[in-house]
Amino acid sequence: MNPSFRDASRVLAFAIGAWLVTATALASDEPPAGALRKDEVSIPFVNHRNIRDWQADKDQGLWIQDERRNWYYAKLLAPCYNLDWALHIGFDTGSTDSLDRFSSIVVPDPTYSRGHHERCQITSLTRSDAPPPKAKHAPKQKGIDKQAVKNS
C-alpha cells in the first residue's frame, strides 16, 4: 500500500470520527455538564379555573401562575406577536385538560374582526420563579421647562 494513501485514509478516518462526535454532541438534548436541567411539568385542570395569573415574556414565552401560587414558564415554538399586548388569552389543552408542552396558547388577534386568533405552540413547560417586575417608566414632566426657554 502506498504510504501517502495510508496517511490520507488515517486523516479521513480521524475527520469522520471528529464529525460524528460533534454531530452527536449537537444533536443531544442533554444540557452540558454542570448546567441546571429543568424537568417538564404539567398543570392539571386548566379548564376548571386553575390558572390564577399570567404574564407575557414579550413574544417568546409566558409565565403562568396556578391557583396554588406556583409559577411556571411556557417557552413558545415561535414568536407569538400579539401575546405581549393581549388582555386575555386561552389555553388549548386538547382532551387532556392539562397544560403541558403539547398545549397551545390562543391569543385574540386585534387586527381582525371577532373570532380570529393566533395559536402559539408551547414547546416547554417548566417550574419557574415569579416573573421579573416590569420596568417602570420615568414620569413625564408636565408643562414647559422655563429654564430651557429662558436660555434659548
Residue pairs with C-beta under 8 A, 6 or more apart in sequence:
30 37
31 37
38 126
38 127
39 126
39 127
40 100
40 101
40 124
40 125
40 126
41 72
41 100
41 125
41 126
41 127
42 98
42 99
42 100
42 125
43 50
43 51
43 64
43 66
43 72
43 98
43 99
43 100
43 125
44 50
44 97
44 98
45 97
45 98
46 91
46 93
46 97
46 98
46 99
46 103
47 91
47 93
47 97
48 97
49 67
50 66
50 67
51 64
51 65
51 66
51 67
51 91
51 99
52 65
52 66
52 67
52 69
53 64
53 65
54 62
54 63
54 64
54 65
54 89
55 62
55 63
55 131
56 62
56 63
56 83
56 84
56 86
57 63
57 73
57 131
58 83
58 84
59 76
59 79
59 80
59 81
59 83
59 84
60 75
60 76
60 79
60 80
61 73
61 74
61 75
61 76
62 73
62 74
62 76
62 83
62 89
62 105
63 71
63 72
63 73
63 74
63 128
63 130
63 131
64 71
64 72
64 73
64 74
64 99
65 71
65 72
65 130
66 72
70 127
71 127
71 128
71 129
71 130
71 131
72 125
72 126
72 127
72 128
73 124
73 125
73 126
73 127
73 128
74 99
74 105
74 122
74 124
74 125
75 122
75 123
75 124
75 125
75 126
76 83
76 105
76 120
76 121
76 122
76 123
77 120
77 121
77 122
77 123
78 120
78 121
80 105
80 107
80 118
80 120
81 118
82 107
82 108
82 109
82 110
82 118
83 89
83 105
83 107
83 118
83 120
85 110
86 107
86 108
88 108
89 105
89 106
89 107
89 108
90 105
90 106
90 107
90 117
91 99
91 103
91 104
91 105
91 106
92 103
92 104
92 105
92 106
92 119
93 99
93 100
93 103
94 102
94 103
99 122
99 125
100 122
100 125
101 122
101 123
101 124
101 125
102 122
103 122
103 125
104 119
104 120
104 121
104 122
105 119
105 120
105 122
106 117
106 118
106 119
106 120
107 117
107 118
107 119
107 120
108 116
108 117
108 118
109 116
109 117
109 118
